[in-house]
Each structure stands twice: as C-alpha cells, then as structure tokens.
Amino acid sequence: MLNLASAFDYSAKQYPEKTAVVCGTTRLSYAQLDESVNRIANGLVAAGIGKGDNVALSCPNLPYFPMVYYAILKVGATVVPLNVLSTDREIAYYLNDSQAKAYFCFEGTPQLPMAEEGFKGYQGADACEHFWVMTADPVNPSPIAGTSSLGKMMAEQSADFDIACTNSDVTAVILYTSGTTGTSKGAELSHSNMTMNAIITRECFALQHDDVHIVTLPLFHSFGQTCQMNAGFSLGNTLVFIPRFSAEAVFEALHSEGGTIFVGVPTMYWALLTYEDTEGRFDMEGITERLRLGASGGSALPLEIIHGIEEKYRIPILEGYGLSETCPVATFNQLSRERKPGSVGTPIWGIEVHVVDTDNNRLPTGKVGEVIIRGHNIMKGYYGKPVETRAALKEDGWFYTGDLGRLDEDGYLYIVDRLKEMIIRGGFNVYPREVEEVLMTHPAVSLVAVLGVPHDQHGEEVKAYVVLKQGASLDEQELIAWSKEQMASFKYPRIVEFRESLPMTATGKILKKDLKAELTQGKA
C-alpha cells in the first residue's frame, strides 16, 4: 500500500510547528497546512468523491494548490492539474477527456470566467458534479463563488482525516501533455511513480531538512510538482511560493526568506543573470552565501548562462532531463559525480536509458538516435487512449520519447534535437499542429504552417505562415488578437507572415523543411 500524500503527512506529524509554506504575507506551518488538507478531504468525502474518481485542479502557485492536491490524494482520488493559462475550449476538453467528477478553480486569475465556460462546456457529456471556487478571501468570498466557495466547504468539516489506503500502482496524477499529432493526452502516473521520483530528486539535490525552496515553476507542471513540492514537503522543507515569476520577486524571496534552492527553466536563469539591483534593495552577498544549488530543465540551458550564473552567484547549476510521462526526472547531473555542462547527466537510480536507431537497435557511444527510457518512473499509459499508449510504451517497458540524443563514454546523455515539429517556448511545449488546427477555424484562413523561430528570451517563438481564403482580408495584429482568445498564452503565435502559397510535396504535404531553410538562410 502506498499513497503519495503520505510523504507530506509524515512531515506534518514530525514537524508540526515548522513553516511549510510562505506566500506573500501568508505563512502556514505544517500543522496548519495539514488541517486545511484534512478539511478539504472531509468535504470531498461528504460530496461522494473517493477512490476511482478524477478531480481537476486549476490554481497558480498559492497555498491552495497543495491543500487541494493532497486532499484529493488523501481520499484515494486522482489529481488532474490543469494549466492556469488554458482557455475555455481547452478546459472543456480536459474535463471531458479525464471524466472529472469535480473541479477546483482559483478565482483570483482571469481564468475563472474561462473555467466557468469550460465547466459549462463539459455539460452534456458525463456532467462534472461539483465546481468549487478557491477564493482570495475564504472568509468573505466574492459573489461569483456563491455556495461553491471552498472556504465555506472547509468551514463545515473536521480537521482530522485518515489517509485512504491505495495500491502503489493506482493512478495518483493525470498530467496533460500534447502529443505529436496535436491531441492532448493525459499521462497516468501512479503513486509509486510519483513517490519514487520525489524521493530520488531529494538525493539528486542532496536536500537537507532546513532547505528553503524558491518556487517559481508552476505546480501544475510535473517539474515543480515533483522536484520541489513533493520532494520538499517529504523532507520537511519550507517552500516559498511565487505566483508570477519575475527576477525581482525571486530576489525578494531569496533576501527575505533565506532561500537555498532555486529550480527553473532557462528563461528564468537568463532573467536572474541579467538582473541588476540598481536600488540596492537586497543583500546580494548574503543571498549568494545562502543559495547553494540551482537546477534547470524544460529545455537546454545555454553554456554561457550556466557559466554566468555560476560565476555571479557561486552556485552549481545542475541540468536534468525528463518528460511528463517520466514523472518527470529521468537523467540528472548529480552533485556526487562530475558535472558536464551541456549534458543532462546520467540516469537516476533504477532507470535505464538507451539511444536507438529507426530499427530499434542500440547505438554505440556518440551516435545520435531516439532516446528510450525504462524504469520505475514510466507512466502507466495515456488515460483512455490505448492506441497512443501502445505507440509510445512497448510491452517490454521501454518508453519511446521521440527526442534525439547521444550518450558519451561515461553514460552522460546529450539531447541534440527534439521532435521535429515541437516548439519549446519559455520551457513550455507547443505543438504546431494543435496551433494550426485552431488557426484553421478562423473564417479568413485557408492554410497554415506553424514553426518555432529563435528568440533571445524565450528560446523559441511561435510563428505562423498563413494563406488567406480568396477575397478574405486580415492583418497580422487581428489574427494574433484572435489567437490570444483561442489558445493559452504560451501557444498563440506572436509572429504572423501572410503568403500567397506554401511549399508542398506532390501529395499536398507542406514542406516545413523549406520554410526552416529560409529561416536559416535569412539568419545567415
């Protein structure tokens, strides 16, 4: 028997008075956080939610997130974290696809109206039975929350709750990740998958009981969820939540809370490297003395940023690699071994990594091929999608990532390319076909090709090549504004180029490689 919430519950019992969460002026001890978790768990049980049920959660980095997350787990249900940037169209899809029985959404973001529309869009299928709003002020909830206020639900419940016993292979979390076809798929991760990955992350980071995490990574994503929230809470660490990233907010947290661990994506490190405390607000020397580790993932961290951060702040930067389907950590540059900047490290304990050719033959050292992974971190499969599961996860346990890489003589992995069509914008995966399919619904658009183009801050930016319907009129800003309403903010194109036609094969397939070649020639 194993429940992912047990790691948090253990710390709540061992260190009840220690600060668990800091968020702005809010400070919660482990005992206070656990009491809130238990009240929500009792409310879920009262609503008839338990084992076998899926519960969706939309919330930025606020104390509400772990409260609801661990409450769902404690009753034996499955958490379905949703990107807080999702549109109503996307929310409706996620709720439908996951067959969510309940849905928690935070009111303090522009997402709530979208969430309500998404909830309505879910009706007509197997209706989502419960919709709770996490209000900024639980005591005096806004009118929009009505009787669905989470604060009201909590006030009616006991602060004691016993964790439900769950088998280790039961699904704990469903994380949505877009596939190469553009269809979003929910990766089912078991209690064992998630617990093992969190515990091993503790070892990779050499976490100590008194560590203080600066949490800017979105908790709805597997990176922040596993490597900071689950790993940190399991050891009794203090987590400082930053709902919206800015370099100034990070340094404020480092200065005021004595942060020791920072985990981010390359764009965050770029912002920290270029930040200058011109007003002298922060004790930069003290920050540097206390900060002992930085970790990066999401996309490759340029070597000049690694060297710049390590020189400026005197901390090691450890890069790792993984996917939502791997909980996410699969490989990592570890403190106990030689670090190789540019590589994503070696496989973590219990994980095998190989590089294979198109015939599934293992390739020798230095040869580039598809990265495949096997071990305790591999998902159970894609929720409700057996065909897609069989395509990625083979009977012998190997998961085919679709990423291209090579291994050196010491077993260090280097990611040299990724899925040909995938764009990584600011650490978020954007799949062109998904964007193309939405753009094609515009009444003036006839044909679209979406590519990633180099961008100094975001790594890549989304660019759309558009062919208009005959007689149609549309300019770049109009299409961008329309796209912004249809897609999450990291997905919609910031650059639009109109063309009379697009290069195609004889069979009508768009030749994106020709468009990419134009970009390369233009850069040259």
CORHU-V315863 format. One record per residue. N is the residue number from 1. RES is the residue in three letters. PHI is phi in radians with two decimals (none if undefined). OMEGA is omega as a letter, one per 30 degrees, with the letter a starting at -180 (* if undefined). Layout:
BEGIN
n->[N & N]
res->[RES & RES]
phi->[PHI & PHI]
omega->[OMEGA & OMEGA]
END
This chain:
BEGIN
n->[1 & 2 & 3 & 4 & 5 & 6 & 7 & 8 & 9 & 10 & 11 & 12 & 13 & 14 & 15 & 16 & 17 & 18 & 19 & 20 & 21 & 22 & 23 & 24 & 25 & 26 & 27 & 28 & 29 & 30 & 31 & 32 & 33 & 34 & 35 & 36 & 37 & 38 & 39 & 40 & 41 & 42 & 43 & 44 & 45 & 46 & 47 & 48 & 49 & 50 & 51 & 52 & 53 & 54 & 55 & 56 & 57 & 58 & 59 & 60 & 61 & 62 & 63 & 64 & 65 & 66 & 67 & 68 & 69 & 70 & 71 & 72 & 73 & 74 & 75 & 76 & 77 & 78 & 79 & 80 & 81 & 82 & 83 & 84 & 85 & 86 & 87 & 88 & 89 & 90 & 91 & 92 & 93 & 94 & 95 & 96 & 97 & 98 & 99 & 100 & 101 & 102 & 103 & 104 & 105 & 106 & 107 & 108 & 109 & 110 & 111 & 112 & 113 & 114 & 115 & 116 & 117 & 118 & 119 & 120 & 121 & 122 & 123 & 124 & 125 & 126 & 127 & 128 & 129 & 130 & 131 & 132 & 133 & 134 & 135 & 136 & 137 & 138 & 139 & 140 & 141 & 142 & 143 & 144 & 145 & 146 & 147 & 148 & 149 & 150 & 151 & 152 & 153 & 154 & 155 & 156 & 157 & 158 & 159 & 160 & 161 & 162 & 163 & 164 & 165 & 166 & 167 & 168 & 169 & 170 & 171 & 172 & 173 & 174 & 175 & 176 & 177 & 178 & 179 & 180 & 181 & 182 & 183 & 184 & 185 & 186 & 187 & 188 & 189 & 190 & 191 & 192 & 193 & 194 & 195 & 196 & 197 & 198 & 199 & 200 & 201 & 202 & 203 & 204 & 205 & 206 & 207 & 208 & 209 & 210 & 211 & 212 & 213 & 214 & 215 & 216 & 217 & 218 & 219 & 220 & 221 & 222 & 223 & 224 & 225 & 226 & 227 & 228 & 229 & 230 & 231 & 232 & 233 & 234 & 235 & 236 & 237 & 238 & 239 & 240 & 241 & 242 & 243 & 244 & 245 & 246 & 247 & 248 & 249 & 250 & 251 & 252 & 253 & 254 & 255 & 256 & 257 & 258 & 259 & 260 & 261 & 262 & 263 & 264 & 265 & 266 & 267 & 268 & 269 & 270 & 271 & 272 & 273 & 274 & 275 & 276 & 277 & 278 & 279 & 280 & 281 & 282 & 283 & 284 & 285 & 286 & 287 & 288 & 289 & 290 & 291 & 292 & 293 & 294 & 295 & 296 & 297 & 298 & 299 & 300 & 301 & 302 & 303 & 304 & 305 & 306 & 307 & 308 & 309 & 310 & 311 & 312 & 313 & 314 & 315 & 316 & 317 & 318 & 319 & 320 & 321 & 322 & 323 & 324 & 325 & 326 & 327 & 328 & 329 & 330 & 331 & 332 & 333 & 334 & 335 & 336 & 337 & 338 & 339 & 340 & 341 & 342 & 343 & 344 & 345 & 346 & 347 & 348 & 349 & 350 & 351 & 352 & 353 & 354 & 355 & 356 & 357 & 358 & 359 & 360 & 361 & 362 & 363 & 364 & 365 & 366 & 367 & 368 & 369 & 370 & 371 & 372 & 373 & 374 & 375 & 376 & 377 & 378 & 379 & 380 & 381 & 382 & 383 & 384 & 385 & 386 & 387 & 388 & 389 & 390 & 391 & 392 & 393 & 394 & 395 & 396 & 397 & 398 & 399 & 400 & 401 & 402 & 403 & 404 & 405 & 406 & 407 & 408 & 409 & 410 & 411 & 412 & 413 & 414 & 415 & 416 & 417 & 418 & 419 & 420 & 421 & 422 & 423 & 424 & 425 & 426 & 427 & 428 & 429 & 430 & 431 & 432 & 433 & 434 & 435 & 436 & 437 & 438 & 439 & 440 & 441 & 442 & 443 & 444 & 445 & 446 & 447 & 448 & 449 & 450 & 451 & 452 & 453 & 454 & 455 & 456 & 457 & 458 & 459 & 460 & 461 & 462 & 463 & 464 & 465 & 466 & 467 & 468 & 469 & 470 & 471 & 472 & 473 & 474 & 475 & 476 & 477 & 478 & 479 & 480 & 481 & 482 & 483 & 484 & 485 & 486 & 487 & 488 & 489 & 490 & 491 & 492 & 493 & 494 & 495 & 496 & 497 & 498 & 499 & 500 & 501 & 502 & 503 & 504 & 505 & 506 & 507 & 508 & 509 & 510 & 511 & 512 & 513 & 514 & 515 & 516 & 517 & 518 & 519 & 520 & 521 & 522 & 523 & 524]
res->[MET & LEU & ASN & LEU & ALA & SER & ALA & PHE & ASP & TYR & SER & ALA & LYS & GLN & TYR & PRO & GLU & LYS & THR & ALA & VAL & VAL & CYS & GLY & THR & THR & ARG & LEU & SER & TYR & ALA & GLN & LEU & ASP & GLU & SER & VAL & ASN & ARG & ILE & ALA & ASN & GLY & LEU & VAL & ALA & ALA & GLY & ILE & GLY & LYS & GLY & ASP & ASN & VAL & ALA & LEU & SER & CYS & PRO & ASN & LEU & PRO & TYR & PHE & PRO & MET & VAL & TYR & TYR & ALA & ILE & LEU & LYS & VAL & GLY & ALA & THR & VAL & VAL & PRO & LEU & ASN & VAL & LEU & SER & THR & ASP & ARG & GLU & ILE & ALA & TYR & TYR & LEU & ASN & ASP & SER & GLN & ALA & LYS & ALA & TYR & PHE & CYS & PHE & GLU & GLY & THR & PRO & GLN & LEU & PRO & MET & ALA & GLU & GLU & GLY & PHE & LYS & GLY & TYR & GLN & GLY & ALA & ASP & ALA & CYS & GLU & HIS & PHE & TRP & VAL & MET & THR & ALA & ASP & PRO & VAL & ASN & PRO & SER & PRO & ILE & ALA & GLY & THR & SER & SER & LEU & GLY & LYS & MET & MET & ALA & GLU & GLN & SER & ALA & ASP & PHE & ASP & ILE & ALA & CYS & THR & ASN & SER & ASP & VAL & THR & ALA & VAL & ILE & LEU & TYR & THR & SER & GLY & THR & THR & GLY & THR & SER & LYS & GLY & ALA & GLU & LEU & SER & HIS & SER & ASN & MET & THR & MET & ASN & ALA & ILE & ILE & THR & ARG & GLU & CYS & PHE & ALA & LEU & GLN & HIS & ASP & ASP & VAL & HIS & ILE & VAL & THR & LEU & PRO & LEU & PHE & HIS & SER & PHE & GLY & GLN & THR & CYS & GLN & MET & ASN & ALA & GLY & PHE & SER & LEU & GLY & ASN & THR & LEU & VAL & PHE & ILE & PRO & ARG & PHE & SER & ALA & GLU & ALA & VAL & PHE & GLU & ALA & LEU & HIS & SER & GLU & GLY & GLY & THR & ILE & PHE & VAL & GLY & VAL & PRO & THR & MET & TYR & TRP & ALA & LEU & LEU & THR & TYR & GLU & ASP & THR & GLU & GLY & ARG & PHE & ASP & MET & GLU & GLY & ILE & THR & GLU & ARG & LEU & ARG & LEU & GLY & ALA & SER & GLY & GLY & SER & ALA & LEU & PRO & LEU & GLU & ILE & ILE & HIS & GLY & ILE & GLU & GLU & LYS & TYR & ARG & ILE & PRO & ILE & LEU & GLU & GLY & TYR & GLY & LEU & SER & GLU & THR & CYS & PRO & VAL & ALA & THR & PHE & ASN & GLN & LEU & SER & ARG & GLU & ARG & LYS & PRO & GLY & SER & VAL & GLY & THR & PRO & ILE & TRP & GLY & ILE & GLU & VAL & HIS & VAL & VAL & ASP & THR & ASP & ASN & ASN & ARG & LEU & PRO & THR & GLY & LYS & VAL & GLY & GLU & VAL & ILE & ILE & ARG & GLY & HIS & ASN & ILE & MET & LYS & GLY & TYR & TYR & GLY & LYS & PRO & VAL & GLU & THR & ARG & ALA & ALA & LEU & LYS & GLU & ASP & GLY & TRP & PHE & TYR & THR & GLY & ASP & LEU & GLY & ARG & LEU & ASP & GLU & ASP & GLY & TYR & LEU & TYR & ILE & VAL & ASP & ARG & LEU & LYS & GLU & MET & ILE & ILE & ARG & GLY & GLY & PHE & ASN & VAL & TYR & PRO & ARG & GLU & VAL & GLU & GLU & VAL & LEU & MET & THR & HIS & PRO & ALA & VAL & SER & LEU & VAL & ALA & VAL & LEU & GLY & VAL & PRO & HIS & ASP & GLN & HIS & GLY & GLU & GLU & VAL & LYS & ALA & TYR & VAL & VAL & LEU & LYS & GLN & GLY & ALA & SER & LEU & ASP & GLU & GLN & GLU & LEU & ILE & ALA & TRP & SER & LYS & GLU & GLN & MET & ALA & SER & PHE & LYS & TYR & PRO & ARG & ILE & VAL & GLU & PHE & ARG & GLU & SER & LEU & PRO & MET & THR & ALA & THR & GLY & LYS & ILE & LEU & LYS & LYS & ASP & LEU & LYS & ALA & GLU & LEU & THR & GLN & GLY & LYS & ALA]
phi->[none & -2.73 & -2.29 & -0.96 & -1.20 & -1.10 & -1.12 & -1.16 & -1.05 & -1.06 & -1.14 & -1.09 & -1.40 & -1.37 & -2.28 & -1.04 & -1.58 & -1.29 & -1.23 & -1.65 & -2.34 & -2.15 & -2.60 & 1.10 & -1.56 & -1.52 & -2.31 & -2.15 & -1.35 & -1.06 & -1.13 & -1.15 & -1.12 & -1.15 & -1.07 & -1.14 & -0.99 & -1.17 & -1.10 & -1.18 & -1.05 & -1.11 & -1.14 & -1.12 & -1.08 & -1.09 & -1.51 & 1.46 & -1.84 & -2.85 & -0.99 & 1.58 & -1.69 & -1.86 & -2.24 & -1.51 & -2.44 & -2.04 & -2.80 & -1.26 & -1.30 & -2.32 & -0.97 & -1.00 & -1.03 & -1.13 & -1.00 & -1.27 & -0.96 & -1.28 & -1.13 & -1.05 & -1.16 & -1.06 & -1.50 & 1.55 & -1.53 & -1.94 & -1.51 & -2.09 & -1.27 & -2.00 & -1.05 & -1.24 & -1.65 & -1.15 & -1.56 & -1.06 & -1.04 & -1.24 & -1.06 & -1.02 & -1.12 & -1.08 & -1.12 & -1.13 & -1.14 & -1.49 & 0.97 & -1.09 & -1.56 & -2.54 & -2.54 & -1.84 & -2.43 & -1.42 & -1.42 & -1.41 & -2.25 & -1.12 & -1.33 & -1.03 & -1.01 & -1.11 & -1.10 & -1.12 & -1.17 & -1.09 & -1.12 & -1.12 & -1.13 & -1.36 & -1.09 & 1.76 & -1.71 & -1.46 & -0.95 & -1.19 & -1.38 & -2.38 & -2.37 & -1.90 & -1.82 & -1.52 & -1.54 & -1.10 & -2.19 & -1.07 & -1.28 & -2.15 & -1.12 & -1.20 & -1.00 & -1.13 & -1.30 & 0.94 & -1.38 & -1.59 & -1.09 & -1.11 & -1.04 & -1.15 & -1.07 & -1.16 & -1.09 & -1.60 & -2.02 & -1.29 & -1.61 & -1.98 & -2.78 & -1.72 & -1.08 & -1.22 & -1.35 & -2.27 & -1.19 & -1.10 & -1.61 & -1.25 & -1.19 & -1.66 & -2.43 & -2.02 & -1.84 & -1.49 & -2.44 & -1.31 & -1.58 & -1.15 & -1.44 & 1.60 & -1.48 & -1.19 & -2.22 & -1.69 & -1.37 & -1.51 & -2.01 & -1.41 & -1.03 & -1.18 & -0.89 & -1.23 & -1.16 & -1.07 & -1.15 & -1.16 & -1.17 & -1.21 & -1.03 & -0.96 & -1.23 & -1.07 & -1.48 & 0.89 & -1.09 & -2.08 & -1.01 & -1.63 & -1.18 & -2.12 & -1.59 & -1.67 & -1.84 & -1.90 & -1.11 & -1.11 & -1.26 & -1.28 & -1.68 & -1.09 & -1.08 & -1.20 & -1.10 & -1.46 & -1.32 & -2.09 & -1.16 & -1.20 & -1.17 & -1.15 & -1.15 & -1.16 & -1.93 & 1.35 & -1.32 & -1.75 & -1.97 & -1.78 & -1.49 & -2.05 & -1.10 & -2.36 & -1.19 & -2.71 & -1.05 & -1.12 & -1.12 & -1.15 & -1.20 & -1.06 & -1.18 & -1.07 & -1.22 & -1.46 & -1.95 & 1.17 & -1.04 & -2.02 & -2.20 & -2.22 & -2.20 & -2.72 & -1.81 & -0.93 & -1.11 & -1.19 & -1.13 & -1.06 & -1.15 & -1.17 & -1.19 & -1.58 & -1.30 & -2.20 & -1.44 & -1.14 & -1.60 & 1.15 & -1.30 & -2.01 & -1.44 & -1.12 & -1.18 & -1.14 & -1.04 & -1.12 & -1.17 & -1.46 & -1.20 & -2.05 & -2.74 & -2.18 & -2.26 & -2.36 & -2.85 & 1.67 & -2.86 & -1.11 & -1.60 & -0.96 & -1.04 & -1.17 & -1.28 & -0.98 & -1.12 & -1.13 & -1.14 & -1.15 & -1.32 & -1.32 & -1.98 & 0.98 & -2.25 & -1.32 & -1.88 & -1.83 & -1.74 & -2.33 & -2.49 & 3.04 & -2.42 & -0.97 & -1.21 & -2.05 & 1.41 & -1.94 & -1.28 & -2.09 & -2.32 & -2.80 & -1.38 & -1.80 & -1.11 & -1.41 & -2.23 & -1.03 & -1.58 & -2.11 & -0.96 & 1.78 & -1.70 & -1.84 & 1.52 & -1.91 & -1.04 & -1.24 & -0.95 & 1.46 & -2.05 & -1.87 & -2.33 & -2.31 & -2.09 & -2.21 & -1.56 & -1.20 & -1.74 & 1.18 & -1.51 & -1.15 & -1.69 & -1.28 & -0.89 & 1.56 & -1.50 & -1.57 & -2.82 & -1.38 & -1.44 & -2.14 & -2.35 & -2.48 & 2.68 & -1.22 & -1.63 & -1.38 & -0.99 & -1.27 & 2.66 & -1.58 & -1.00 & 1.19 & -2.30 & -1.12 & -1.15 & -1.13 & -1.11 & -1.11 & -1.23 & -1.77 & -2.09 & -1.51 & -1.08 & -1.49 & 1.64 & -1.41 & -1.76 & -1.64 & -1.37 & 1.41 & -1.63 & -1.75 & -2.72 & -2.52 & -1.92 & -1.61 & -1.15 & -1.71 & 1.48 & -1.40 & -1.69 & -2.14 & -1.53 & -1.77 & -2.83 & -2.45 & -0.82 & -0.94 & -1.67 & -1.30 & -1.94 & -1.98 & -1.90 & 1.04 & 1.59 & -1.73 & -1.38 & -2.14 & -1.80 & -0.92 & -1.10 & -1.08 & -1.17 & -1.06 & -1.12 & -1.24 & -1.05 & -1.18 & -1.42 & -1.21 & -1.08 & -1.67 & -1.67 & -1.79 & -2.62 & -2.47 & -2.32 & -2.01 & -2.31 & -1.70 & -2.07 & -1.01 & -2.52 & -1.05 & -1.57 & -1.62 & 1.50 & -2.44 & -2.10 & -1.54 & -2.12 & -2.02 & -1.68 & -2.17 & -1.91 & -1.46 & -1.20 & -1.02 & 1.48 & -1.40 & -2.25 & -2.86 & -1.92 & -1.04 & -1.16 & -1.11 & -1.22 & -1.11 & -1.09 & -1.12 & -1.08 & -1.05 & -1.41 & -1.72 & -2.34 & -1.02 & -1.12 & -1.46 & -1.72 & -1.24 & -1.22 & -1.62 & -2.20 & -2.24 & -2.16 & -1.54 & -2.38 & -1.28 & -2.76 & -2.12 & -1.11 & -2.42 & -1.40 & -1.12 & -1.58 & 1.65 & -1.46 & -1.18 & -1.55 & -1.16 & -1.13 & -1.21 & -1.15 & -1.12 & -1.12 & -1.09 & -1.08 & -1.10 & -1.15 & -1.13 & -1.14 & -1.12]
omega->[a & l & a & a & a & a & l & a & l & a & l & l & a & a & a & a & a & l & l & a & l & l & a & l & a & l & a & l & l & l & a & l & a & l & l & l & a & l & l & l & l & l & l & l & l & l & l & a & a & a & l & a & l & a & a & a & l & a & l & a & l & l & l & a & l & l & a & a & a & l & l & a & a & a & l & l & a & l & l & a & a & l & a & l & a & l & l & l & a & l & l & l & a & a & l & a & a & a & a & l & l & a & l & l & l & a & a & l & l & a & a & l & l & a & l & l & l & l & l & a & l & a & a & l & l & a & l & a & a & l & a & l & l & a & l & l & a & a & l & a & l & a & a & a & l & a & a & a & l & l & l & l & a & a & a & a & l & l & l & l & l & a & l & l & l & l & a & a & l & a & l & a & l & a & a & l & a & l & a & l & a & l & l & a & l & l & l & a & a & l & l & l & a & a & l & a & l & a & l & l & l & a & l & a & a & a & l & a & a & l & l & a & l & a & l & l & l & a & l & l & a & a & l & a & a & a & l & a & a & l & a & l & a & a & l & l & l & a & l & a & l & a & a & a & l & l & a & l & l & a & l & l & l & a & a & a & l & a & l & a & l & l & a & l & a & a & l & l & l & l & l & a & a & a & l & l & a & a & l & a & a & l & a & l & l & l & a & a & a & a & a & a & l & l & a & l & l & l & a & l & a & a & a & l & l & a & a & l & a & l & a & a & l & l & l & l & a & l & l & a & l & a & l & a & l & l & g & a & l & l & a & l & a & a & a & a & l & l & l & l & a & l & l & l & a & l & l & a & l & a & l & l & l & l & a & l & a & l & l & l & l & a & a & l & l & a & a & l & a & l & l & a & l & l & a & a & a & a & l & a & l & a & l & a & a & a & l & l & a & a & a & a & a & a & l & l & a & l & a & a & a & l & l & a & l & l & l & a & l & l & l & a & l & l & a & l & l & l & a & a & a & l & l & a & l & l & l & l & l & a & a & a & l & l & a & a & l & a & a & l & l & a & a & a & l & a & a & l & a & l & l & l & a & l & a & a & a & a & l & l & a & l & l & l & a & l & a & l & a & l & a & l & a & l & a & a & l & a & l & l & l & a & a & l & a & a & l & a & l & a & a & a & l & a & l & l & l & a & l & l & l & l & a & l & l & a & l & l & a & a & l & a & l & l & l & l & l & l & a & l & l & l & l & *]
END
